[in-house]
Amino acid sequence: MSRLHNDANLLVLPGRIIHKNDAREIVKIWFTTPFDGGRHQRRLDKIKIIESKVRYQ
């Protein structure tokens, strides 16, 4: 859902809990899942507007 709905570019997996083979499958699916856009894009556009107003010091 992080890729599908949020167009995320970061995936974090718990290395001590997930077996290597499971982690590989999760990463494979995550990389091949496209962003769905639509109503989700509107939310990301709102976040970009807020970010553009923030001054980083």
N, CA, C, O and CB atoms as a CASP TS submission, in Angstrom:
PFRMAT TS
TARGET T0000
AUTHOR 0000-0000-0000
METHOD Language model
MODEL 1
PARENT N/A
ATOM      1  N   MET     1       0.825  -1.191   0.000  1.00  0.00           N
ATOM      2  CA  MET     1       0.000   0.000   0.000  1.00  0.00           C
ATOM      3  C   MET     1       0.872   1.259   0.000  1.00  0.00           C
ATOM      4  O   MET     1       0.444   2.308  -0.482  1.00  0.00           O
ATOM      5  CB  MET     1      -0.940  -0.004   1.210  1.00  0.00           C
ATOM      6  N   SER     2       2.081   1.161   0.534  1.00  0.00           N
ATOM      7  CA  SER     2       2.937   2.359   0.567  1.00  0.00           C
ATOM      8  C   SER     2       3.289   2.829  -0.839  1.00  0.00           C
ATOM      9  O   SER     2       3.396   4.033  -1.075  1.00  0.00           O
ATOM     10  CB  SER     2       4.223   2.077   1.358  1.00  0.00           C
ATOM     11  N   ARG     3       3.469   1.915  -1.761  1.00  0.00           N
ATOM     12  CA  ARG     3       3.744   2.301  -3.157  1.00  0.00           C
ATOM     13  C   ARG     3       2.448   2.647  -3.879  1.00  0.00           C
ATOM     14  O   ARG     3       2.374   3.652  -4.586  1.00  0.00           O
ATOM     15  CB  ARG     3       4.482   1.163  -3.906  1.00  0.00           C
ATOM     16  N   LEU     4       1.438   1.824  -3.701  1.00  0.00           N
ATOM     17  CA  LEU     4       0.177   1.968  -4.414  1.00  0.00           C
ATOM     18  C   LEU     4      -0.528   3.275  -4.083  1.00  0.00           C
ATOM     19  O   LEU     4      -1.038   3.949  -4.978  1.00  0.00           O
ATOM     20  CB  LEU     4      -0.730   0.807  -4.096  1.00  0.00           C
ATOM     21  N   HIS     5      -0.562   3.639  -2.799  1.00  0.00           N
ATOM     22  CA  HIS     5      -1.321   4.813  -2.376  1.00  0.00           C
ATOM     23  C   HIS     5      -0.465   6.041  -2.094  1.00  0.00           C
ATOM     24  O   HIS     5      -0.941   7.166  -2.250  1.00  0.00           O
ATOM     25  CB  HIS     5      -2.105   4.480  -1.160  1.00  0.00           C
ATOM     26  N   ASN     6       0.786   5.854  -1.684  1.00  0.00           N
ATOM     27  CA  ASN     6       1.606   6.986  -1.253  1.00  0.00           C
ATOM     28  C   ASN     6       2.793   7.273  -2.159  1.00  0.00           C
ATOM     29  O   ASN     6       3.505   8.254  -1.942  1.00  0.00           O
ATOM     30  CB  ASN     6       2.100   6.744   0.128  1.00  0.00           C
ATOM     31  N   ASP     7       3.022   6.446  -3.165  1.00  0.00           N
ATOM     32  CA  ASP     7       4.160   6.603  -4.070  1.00  0.00           C
ATOM     33  C   ASP     7       5.473   6.672  -3.286  1.00  0.00           C
ATOM     34  O   ASP     7       6.381   7.427  -3.634  1.00  0.00           O
ATOM     35  CB  ASP     7       3.988   7.867  -4.934  1.00  0.00           C
ATOM     36  N   ALA     8       5.552   5.877  -2.232  1.00  0.00           N
ATOM     37  CA  ALA     8       6.717   5.889  -1.345  1.00  0.00           C
ATOM     38  C   ALA     8       7.977   5.444  -2.080  1.00  0.00           C
ATOM     39  O   ALA     8       7.927   4.619  -2.992  1.00  0.00           O
ATOM     40  CB  ALA     8       6.473   4.986  -0.133  1.00  0.00           C
ATOM     41  N   ASN     9       9.106   6.010  -1.660  1.00  0.00           N
ATOM     42  CA  ASN     9      10.385   5.605  -2.241  1.00  0.00           C
ATOM     43  C   ASN     9      11.322   5.046  -1.174  1.00  0.00           C
ATOM     44  O   ASN     9      12.535   4.971  -1.372  1.00  0.00           O
ATOM     45  CB  ASN     9      11.046   6.789  -2.951  1.00  0.00           C
ATOM     46  N   LEU    10      10.743   4.657  -0.045  1.00  0.00           N
ATOM     47  CA  LEU    10      11.522   4.083   1.049  1.00  0.00           C
ATOM     48  C   LEU    10      10.763   2.916   1.645  1.00  0.00           C
ATOM     49  O   LEU    10       9.579   3.033   1.960  1.00  0.00           O
ATOM     50  CB  LEU    10      11.829   5.143   2.133  1.00  0.00           C
ATOM     51  N   LEU    11      11.438   1.798   1.798  1.00  0.00           N
ATOM     52  CA  LEU    11      10.855   0.598   2.388  1.00  0.00           C
ATOM     53  C   LEU    11      11.751   0.168   3.532  1.00  0.00           C
ATOM     54  O   LEU    11      12.967   0.066   3.371  1.00  0.00           O
ATOM     55  CB  LEU    11      10.692  -0.548   1.331  1.00  0.00           C
ATOM     56  N   VAL    12      11.164  -0.081   4.672  1.00  0.00           N
ATOM     57  CA  VAL    12      11.913  -0.528   5.850  1.00  0.00           C
ATOM     58  C   VAL    12      11.381  -1.887   6.265  1.00  0.00           C
ATOM     59  O   VAL    12      10.175  -2.070   6.433  1.00  0.00           O
ATOM     60  CB  VAL    12      11.801   0.500   7.026  1.00  0.00           C
ATOM     61  N   LEU    13      12.288  -2.836   6.429  1.00  0.00           N
ATOM     62  CA  LEU    13      11.910  -4.182   6.854  1.00  0.00           C
ATOM     63  C   LEU    13      12.691  -4.557   8.107  1.00  0.00           C
ATOM     64  O   LEU    13      13.866  -4.209   8.223  1.00  0.00           O
ATOM     65  CB  LEU    13      12.164  -5.213   5.722  1.00  0.00           C
ATOM     66  N   PRO    14      12.067  -5.255   9.039  1.00  0.00           N
ATOM     67  CA  PRO    14      12.773  -5.684  10.251  1.00  0.00           C
ATOM     68  C   PRO    14      13.677  -6.881   9.956  1.00  0.00           C
ATOM     69  O   PRO    14      13.190  -7.993   9.754  1.00  0.00           O
ATOM     70  CB  PRO    14      11.767  -6.040  11.365  1.00  0.00           C
ATOM     71  N   GLY    15      14.973  -6.658   9.930  1.00  0.00           N
ATOM     72  CA  GLY    15      15.931  -7.682   9.552  1.00  0.00           C
ATOM     73  C   GLY    15      15.994  -8.875  10.476  1.00  0.00           C
ATOM     74  O   GLY    15      16.361  -9.967  10.040  1.00  0.00           O
ATOM     75  N   ARG    16      15.652  -8.705  11.726  1.00  0.00           N
ATOM     76  CA  ARG    16      15.725  -9.816  12.675  1.00  0.00           C
ATOM     77  C   ARG    16      14.478 -10.688  12.661  1.00  0.00           C
ATOM     78  O   ARG    16      14.473 -11.776  13.237  1.00  0.00           O
ATOM     79  CB  ARG    16      15.950  -9.287  14.067  1.00  0.00           C
ATOM     80  N   ILE    17      13.434 -10.223  12.015  1.00  0.00           N
ATOM     81  CA  ILE    17      12.158 -10.943  12.063  1.00  0.00           C
ATOM     82  C   ILE    17      11.833 -11.623  10.741  1.00  0.00           C
ATOM     83  O   ILE    17      11.289 -12.727  10.729  1.00  0.00           O
ATOM     84  CB  ILE    17      11.036  -9.992  12.437  1.00  0.00           C
ATOM     85  N   ILE    18      12.161 -10.973   9.630  1.00  0.00           N
ATOM     86  CA  ILE    18      11.786 -11.487   8.312  1.00  0.00           C
ATOM     87  C   ILE    18      12.933 -12.307   7.716  1.00  0.00           C
ATOM     88  O   ILE    18      14.084 -11.871   7.698  1.00  0.00           O
ATOM     89  CB  ILE    18      11.405 -10.323   7.362  1.00  0.00           C
ATOM     90  N   HIS    19      12.599 -13.487   7.237  1.00  0.00           N
ATOM     91  CA  HIS    19      13.575 -14.359   6.598  1.00  0.00           C
ATOM     92  C   HIS    19      14.032 -13.726   5.276  1.00  0.00           C
ATOM     93  O   HIS    19      13.267 -13.008   4.633  1.00  0.00           O
ATOM     94  CB  HIS    19      12.975 -15.778   6.357  1.00  0.00           C
ATOM     95  N   LYS    20      15.262 -13.990   4.881  1.00  0.00           N
ATOM     96  CA  LYS    20      15.829 -13.405   3.658  1.00  0.00           C
ATOM     97  C   LYS    20      14.949 -13.643   2.441  1.00  0.00           C
ATOM     98  O   LYS    20      14.730 -12.727   1.648  1.00  0.00           O
ATOM     99  CB  LYS    20      17.212 -13.972   3.401  1.00  0.00           C
ATOM    100  N   ASN    21      14.448 -14.849   2.282  1.00  0.00           N
ATOM    101  CA  ASN    21      13.619 -15.156   1.111  1.00  0.00           C
ATOM    102  C   ASN    21      12.325 -14.357   1.122  1.00  0.00           C
ATOM    103  O   ASN    21      11.877 -13.883   0.078  1.00  0.00           O
ATOM    104  CB  ASN    21      13.305 -16.652   1.057  1.00  0.00           C
ATOM    105  N   ASP    22      11.724 -14.205   2.294  1.00  0.00           N
ATOM    106  CA  ASP    22      10.507 -13.399   2.405  1.00  0.00           C
ATOM    107  C   ASP    22      10.810 -11.934   2.100  1.00  0.00           C
ATOM    108  O   ASP    22      10.031 -11.262   1.424  1.00  0.00           O
ATOM    109  CB  ASP    22       9.890 -13.537   3.814  1.00  0.00           C
ATOM    110  N   ALA    23      11.936 -11.445   2.598  1.00  0.00           N
ATOM    111  CA  ALA    23      12.331 -10.057   2.353  1.00  0.00           C
ATOM    112  C   ALA    23      12.540  -9.814   0.857  1.00  0.00           C
ATOM    113  O   ALA    23      12.121  -8.784   0.328  1.00  0.00           O
ATOM    114  CB  ALA    23      13.618  -9.714   3.136  1.00  0.00           C
ATOM    115  N   ARG    24      13.179 -10.747   0.188  1.00  0.00           N
ATOM    116  CA  ARG    24      13.388 -10.611  -1.264  1.00  0.00           C
ATOM    117  C   ARG    24      12.050 -10.524  -2.000  1.00  0.00           C
ATOM    118  O   ARG    24      11.889  -9.704  -2.904  1.00  0.00           O
ATOM    119  CB  ARG    24      14.215 -11.802  -1.807  1.00  0.00           C
ATOM    120  N   GLU    25      11.102 -11.362  -1.615  1.00  0.00           N
ATOM    121  CA  GLU    25       9.788 -11.350  -2.260  1.00  0.00           C
ATOM    122  C   GLU    25       9.052 -10.042  -1.982  1.00  0.00           C
ATOM    123  O   GLU    25       8.422  -9.481  -2.879  1.00  0.00           O
ATOM    124  CB  GLU    25       8.947 -12.540  -1.780  1.00  0.00           C
ATOM    125  N   ILE    26       9.129  -9.559  -0.753  1.00  0.00           N
ATOM    126  CA  ILE    26       8.492  -8.288  -0.402  1.00  0.00           C
ATOM    127  C   ILE    26       9.086  -7.156  -1.232  1.00  0.00           C
ATOM    128  O   ILE    26       8.350  -6.336  -1.781  1.00  0.00           O
ATOM    129  CB  ILE    26       8.655  -7.992   1.106  1.00  0.00           C
ATOM    130  N   VAL    27      10.401  -7.107  -1.325  1.00  0.00           N
ATOM    131  CA  VAL    27      11.077  -6.048  -2.088  1.00  0.00           C
ATOM    132  C   VAL    27      10.716  -6.145  -3.570  1.00  0.00           C
ATOM    133  O   VAL    27      10.476  -5.127  -4.218  1.00  0.00           O
ATOM    134  CB  VAL    27      12.612  -6.139  -1.905  1.00  0.00           C
ATOM    135  N   LYS    28      10.678  -7.356  -4.101  1.00  0.00           N
ATOM    136  CA  LYS    28      10.308  -7.552  -5.511  1.00  0.00           C
ATOM    137  C   LYS    28       8.908  -7.008  -5.774  1.00  0.00           C
ATOM    138  O   LYS    28       8.695  -6.281  -6.745  1.00  0.00           O
ATOM    139  CB  LYS    28      10.376  -9.052  -5.891  1.00  0.00           C
ATOM    140  N   ILE    29       7.968  -7.351  -4.925  1.00  0.00           N
ATOM    141  CA  ILE    29       6.593  -6.864  -5.083  1.00  0.00           C
ATOM    142  C   ILE    29       6.547  -5.356  -4.923  1.00  0.00           C
ATOM    143  O   ILE    29       5.867  -4.668  -5.683  1.00  0.00           O
ATOM    144  CB  ILE    29       5.653  -7.535  -4.063  1.00  0.00           C
ATOM    145  N   TRP    30       7.276  -4.835  -3.928  1.00  0.00           N
ATOM    146  CA  TRP    30       7.264  -3.394  -3.648  1.00  0.00           C
ATOM    147  C   TRP    30       7.790  -2.602  -4.848  1.00  0.00           C
ATOM    148  O   TRP    30       7.205  -1.591  -5.236  1.00  0.00           O
ATOM    149  CB  TRP    30       8.109  -3.080  -2.394  1.00  0.00           C
ATOM    150  N   PHE    31       8.899  -3.069  -5.431  1.00  0.00           N
ATOM    151  CA  PHE    31       9.484  -2.373  -6.583  1.00  0.00           C
ATOM    152  C   PHE    31       8.599  -2.431  -7.820  1.00  0.00           C
ATOM    153  O   PHE    31       8.623  -1.508  -8.635  1.00  0.00           O
ATOM    154  CB  PHE    31      10.835  -2.963  -6.908  1.00  0.00           C
ATOM    155  N   THR    32       7.832  -3.476  -7.974  1.00  0.00           N
ATOM    156  CA  THR    32       7.024  -3.624  -9.185  1.00  0.00           C
ATOM    157  C   THR    32       5.602  -3.086  -9.021  1.00  0.00           C
ATOM    158  O   THR    32       4.828  -3.096  -9.979  1.00  0.00           O
ATOM    159  CB  THR    32       6.968  -5.080  -9.586  1.00  0.00           C
ATOM    160  N   THR    33       5.248  -2.620  -7.832  1.00  0.00           N
ATOM    161  CA  THR    33       3.914  -2.063  -7.615  1.00  0.00           C
ATOM    162  C   THR    33       3.886  -0.616  -8.090  1.00  0.00           C
ATOM    163  O   THR    33       4.662   0.205  -7.600  1.00  0.00           O
ATOM    164  CB  THR    33       3.507  -2.156  -6.119  1.00  0.00           C
ATOM    165  N   PRO    34       3.011  -0.289  -9.030  1.00  0.00           N
ATOM    166  CA  PRO    34       2.933   1.089  -9.530  1.00  0.00           C
ATOM    167  C   PRO    34       2.108   1.977  -8.607  1.00  0.00           C
ATOM    168  O   PRO    34       1.284   1.496  -7.829  1.00  0.00           O
ATOM    169  CB  PRO    34       2.336   1.110 -10.935  1.00  0.00           C
ATOM    170  N   PHE    35       2.340   3.261  -8.707  1.00  0.00           N
ATOM    171  CA  PHE    35       1.535   4.245  -7.977  1.00  0.00           C
ATOM    172  C   PHE    35       0.165   4.319  -8.634  1.00  0.00           C
ATOM    173  O   PHE    35       0.067   4.404  -9.858  1.00  0.00           O
ATOM    174  CB  PHE    35       2.226   5.655  -7.959  1.00  0.00           C
ATOM    175  N   ASP    36      -0.892   4.288  -7.831  1.00  0.00           N
ATOM    176  CA  ASP    36      -2.260   4.251  -8.332  1.00  0.00           C
ATOM    177  C   ASP    36      -2.753   5.618  -8.811  1.00  0.00           C
ATOM    178  O   ASP    36      -3.618   5.696  -9.684  1.00  0.00           O
ATOM    179  CB  ASP    36      -3.179   3.730  -7.256  1.00  0.00           C
ATOM    180  N   GLY    37      -2.204   6.696  -8.240  1.00  0.00           N
ATOM    181  CA  GLY    37      -2.615   8.037  -8.647  1.00  0.00           C
ATOM    182  C   GLY    37      -4.023   8.358  -8.180  1.00  0.00           C
ATOM    183  O   GLY    37      -4.417   7.974  -7.079  1.00  0.00           O
ATOM    184  N   GLY    38      -4.789   9.066  -9.015  1.00  0.00           N
ATOM    185  CA  GLY    38      -6.178   9.396  -8.695  1.00  0.00           C
ATOM    186  C   GLY    38      -6.322  10.176  -7.404  1.00  0.00           C
ATOM    187  O   GLY    38      -5.647  11.185  -7.201  1.00  0.00           O
ATOM    188  N   ARG    39      -7.203   9.709  -6.530  1.00  0.00           N
ATOM    189  CA  ARG    39      -7.447  10.414  -5.272  1.00  0.00           C
ATOM    190  C   ARG    39      -6.198  10.468  -4.400  1.00  0.00           C
ATOM    191  O   ARG    39      -6.052  11.369  -3.574  1.00  0.00           O
ATOM    192  CB  ARG    39      -8.580   9.745  -4.508  1.00  0.00           C
ATOM    193  N   HIS    40      -5.313   9.520  -4.580  1.00  0.00           N
ATOM    194  CA  HIS    40      -4.076   9.504  -3.807  1.00  0.00           C
ATOM    195  C   HIS    40      -3.139  10.629  -4.257  1.00  0.00           C
ATOM    196  O   HIS    40      -2.421  11.202  -3.438  1.00  0.00           O
ATOM    197  CB  HIS    40      -3.376   8.140  -3.943  1.00  0.00           C
ATOM    198  N   GLN    41      -3.145  10.941  -5.538  1.00  0.00           N
ATOM    199  CA  GLN    41      -2.319  12.028  -6.057  1.00  0.00           C
ATOM    200  C   GLN    41      -2.746  13.364  -5.470  1.00  0.00           C
ATOM    201  O   GLN    41      -1.902  14.215  -5.190  1.00  0.00           O
ATOM    202  CB  GLN    41      -2.395  12.076  -7.584  1.00  0.00           C
ATOM    203  N   ARG    42      -4.026  13.557  -5.283  1.00  0.00           N
ATOM    204  CA  ARG    42      -4.523  14.811  -4.703  1.00  0.00           C
ATOM    205  C   ARG    42      -3.941  15.017  -3.297  1.00  0.00           C
ATOM    206  O   ARG    42      -3.572  16.133  -2.930  1.00  0.00           O
ATOM    207  CB  ARG    42      -6.078  14.807  -4.649  1.00  0.00           C
ATOM    208  N   ARG    43      -3.864  13.942  -2.524  1.00  0.00           N
ATOM    209  CA  ARG    43      -3.294  14.030  -1.176  1.00  0.00           C
ATOM    210  C   ARG    43      -1.819  14.409  -1.250  1.00  0.00           C
ATOM    211  O   ARG    43      -1.357  15.251  -0.481  1.00  0.00           O
ATOM    212  CB  ARG    43      -3.467  12.692  -0.421  1.00  0.00           C
ATOM    213  N   LEU    44      -1.084  13.801  -2.158  1.00  0.00           N
ATOM    214  CA  LEU    44       0.338  14.114  -2.295  1.00  0.00           C
ATOM    215  C   LEU    44       0.549  15.543  -2.767  1.00  0.00           C
ATOM    216  O   LEU    44       1.508  16.199  -2.358  1.00  0.00           O
ATOM    217  CB  LEU    44       1.002  13.144  -3.264  1.00  0.00           C
ATOM    218  N   ASP    45      -0.343  16.030  -3.627  1.00  0.00           N
ATOM    219  CA  ASP    45      -0.249  17.420  -4.078  1.00  0.00           C
ATOM    220  C   ASP    45      -0.448  18.384  -2.908  1.00  0.00           C
ATOM    221  O   ASP    45       0.225  19.412  -2.832  1.00  0.00           O
ATOM    222  CB  ASP    45      -1.289  17.700  -5.180  1.00  0.00           C
ATOM    223  N   LYS    46      -1.359  18.060  -2.005  1.00  0.00           N
ATOM    224  CA  LYS    46      -1.579  18.901  -0.818  1.00  0.00           C
ATOM    225  C   LYS    46      -0.325  18.935   0.057  1.00  0.00           C
ATOM    226  O   LYS    46       0.048  19.985   0.581  1.00  0.00           O
ATOM    227  CB  LYS    46      -2.786  18.380   0.002  1.00  0.00           C
ATOM    228  N   ILE    47       0.314  17.788   0.207  1.00  0.00           N
ATOM    229  CA  ILE    47       1.544  17.717   1.006  1.00  0.00           C
ATOM    230  C   ILE    47       2.637  18.570   0.363  1.00  0.00           C
ATOM    231  O   ILE    47       3.362  19.273   1.066  1.00  0.00           O
ATOM    232  CB  ILE    47       2.022  16.246   1.152  1.00  0.00           C
ATOM    233  N   LYS    48       2.763  18.515  -0.962  1.00  0.00           N
ATOM    234  CA  LYS    48       3.769  19.325  -1.661  1.00  0.00           C
ATOM    235  C   LYS    48       3.536  20.814  -1.449  1.00  0.00           C
ATOM    236  O   LYS    48       4.492  21.575  -1.301  1.00  0.00           O
ATOM    237  CB  LYS    48       3.760  19.009  -3.156  1.00  0.00           C
ATOM    238  N   ILE    49       2.282  21.234  -1.434  1.00  0.00           N
ATOM    239  CA  ILE    49       1.969  22.651  -1.193  1.00  0.00           C
ATOM    240  C   ILE    49       2.418  23.052   0.202  1.00  0.00           C
ATOM    241  O   ILE    49       3.028  24.105   0.384  1.00  0.00           O
ATOM    242  CB  ILE    49       0.453  22.921  -1.366  1.00  0.00           C
ATOM    243  N   ILE    50       2.120  22.221   1.179  1.00  0.00           N
ATOM    244  CA  ILE    50       2.535  22.511   2.560  1.00  0.00           C
ATOM    245  C   ILE    50       4.060  22.558   2.650  1.00  0.00           C
ATOM    246  O   ILE    50       4.622  23.453   3.280  1.00  0.00           O
ATOM    247  CB  ILE    50       1.969  21.446   3.544  1.00  0.00           C
ATOM    248  N   GLU    51       4.721  21.598   2.022  1.00  0.00           N
ATOM    249  CA  GLU    51       6.189  21.555   2.051  1.00  0.00           C
ATOM    250  C   GLU    51       6.797  22.803   1.399  1.00  0.00           C
ATOM    251  O   GLU    51       7.824  23.303   1.859  1.00  0.00           O
ATOM    252  CB  GLU    51       6.700  20.288   1.338  1.00  0.00           C
ATOM    253  N   SER    52       6.183  23.297   0.353  1.00  0.00           N
ATOM    254  CA  SER    52       6.719  24.470  -0.340  1.00  0.00           C
ATOM    255  C   SER    52       6.630  25.729   0.523  1.00  0.00           C
ATOM    256  O   SER    52       7.376  26.682   0.301  1.00  0.00           O
ATOM    257  CB  SER    52       5.974  24.690  -1.654  1.00  0.00           C
ATOM    258  N   LYS    53       5.734  25.740   1.496  1.00  0.00           N
ATOM    259  CA  LYS    53       5.567  26.885   2.364  1.00  0.00           C
ATOM    260  C   LYS    53       6.496  26.862   3.568  1.00  0.00           C
ATOM    261  O   LYS    53       6.674  27.882   4.235  1.00  0.00           O
ATOM    262  CB  LYS    53       4.154  26.961   2.823  1.00  0.00           C
ATOM    263  N   VAL    54       7.090  25.706   3.850  1.00  0.00           N
ATOM    264  CA  VAL    54       7.981  25.545   4.999  1.00  0.00           C
ATOM    265  C   VAL    54       9.370  26.051   4.641  1.00  0.00           C
ATOM    266  O   VAL    54       9.920  25.697   3.598  1.00  0.00           O
ATOM    267  CB  VAL    54       8.041  24.063   5.453  1.00  0.00           C
ATOM    268  N   ARG    55       9.923  26.867   5.497  1.00  0.00           N
ATOM    269  CA  ARG    55      11.289  27.345   5.278  1.00  0.00           C
ATOM    270  C   ARG    55      12.243  26.491   6.089  1.00  0.00           C
ATOM    271  O   ARG    55      12.102  26.346   7.303  1.00  0.00           O
ATOM    272  CB  ARG    55      11.432  28.846   5.660  1.00  0.00           C
ATOM    273  N   TYR    56      13.216  25.930   5.388  1.00  0.00           N
ATOM    274  CA  TYR    56      14.228  25.111   6.060  1.00  0.00           C
ATOM    275  C   TYR    56      15.405  25.990   6.424  1.00  0.00           C
ATOM    276  O   TYR    56      15.927  26.723   5.584  1.00  0.00           O
ATOM    277  CB  TYR    56      14.684  23.926   5.164  1.00  0.00           C
ATOM    278  N   GLN    57      15.818  25.918   7.664  1.00  0.00           N
ATOM    279  CA  GLN    57      16.938  26.754   8.121  1.00  0.00           C
ATOM    280  C   GLN    57      18.123  25.925   8.473  1.00  0.00           C
ATOM    281  O   GLN    57      19.154  26.462   8.876  1.00  0.00           O
ATOM    282  CB  GLN    57      16.541  27.591   9.309  1.00  0.00           C
TER
END
